[in-house]
């Protein structure tokens, strides 16, 4: 009597995806037939799948744990992937430490820049105060030296104001 993948999966206590993985691992000569979109598993196909999964076909064993053997290839693949993940985690932790160090350095440099900027601002204010004080005194002296001259000059020597509205007359 032909079985479906679902029936076989329920019988063996595994998922349908696991049965499909096992079918994909079978050689081309042992691959079950498809009717439309579904696999139709005959007794030989069921036996091939059980053999590849490590199930014993004889019913003499008393416990289910002895019926089911661990698929060693899957076990090794899982171990390899775990080791790879551990290495990736170590690398990511190192990158995180480096990033944190760079961030700390950037913050220290920003603080130093801010302090230098404040120092420069105070120096500029001090320099402006120093240069402005003598400059203001010099202007006062210059203006005090230039006393208005007595008006002894003739009216002809003084410039006449020119107004734009008189040009037309």
HELIX and SHEET records of a PDB file:
HELIX    1   1 UNK A    5  UNK A   12  1                                   8    
HELIX    2   2 UNK A   16  UNK A   25  1                                  10    
HELIX    3   3 UNK A   28  UNK A   30  5                                   3    
HELIX    4   4 UNK A   43  UNK A   53  1                                  11    
HELIX    5   5 UNK A   64  UNK A   67  1                                   4    
HELIX    6   6 UNK A   72  UNK A  145  1                                  74    
HELIX    7   7 UNK A  164  UNK A  166  5                                   3    
SHEET    1   A 2 UNK A  33  UNK A  35  0                                        
SHEET    2   A 2 UNK A  38  UNK A  40 -1                                        
END                                                                             
